[in-house]
């Protein structure tokens, strides 16, 4: 089966400074791929490249086996690429309801957007009138995921979902992410601190200074990550 998202020898730069030095990554439908690495490794840039919001300097980006290098972000979004950026992709001053209703730009009626959100995250139904910024961190991430699901994604790009959240909440969120993947969505998730996501990922890659140092089964990367973080401490 074609990977829903594939990067082949992708390089990317900020002005003259190359920060991704040839990334090879593949995300199959229904699978969770974790990209892990220390501060400044290039994880966020990798997601930005995948969403088309940062240009590829060389190499190829493929969607469903077709070349998507240089395709505009809105066209990639239409083709099913959904980026949930670091720091929760919600509008904090708007209500939960309005955050969801905004997603009617996809052509889905309000009731359908709500159905998608509330069937997976029933807690959001109890919070509809609440301002999104007053939700707990975990609930905000649920709202961000619900908004993403309303776009009917083929691939979800998640940046540091666990940021600032207690381990138990992170585990609950990743349970949801696994279920979303099982419904056929490919997931590429970026995390700096690894342990939680390795329990849920099907495949993992370690990124260091813009290069994938190792990739494979999450269990096989635990030692690599431990020495990396101990080494950089
Ligand atoms: P973090 O977890 O700290 O966000 P990261 O692994 O996501 O790190 P990136 O944010 O992708 O890493 O950054 C990779 C490199 O690119 C870093 O050296 C960073 O300083 C640099 N960089 C990121 N954004 C910009 C920018 N807008 N302009 C110039 N350099 C940038």
Boltz pocket constraint, residues with backbone or C-beta under 6 A from the ligand:
constraints:
  - pocket:
      binder: B
      contacts: [[A, 14], [A, 19], [A, 37], [A, 38], [A, 39], [A, 40], [A, 41], [A, 42], [A, 43], [A, 44], [A, 45], [A, 46], [A, 192]]
      max_distance: 6.0
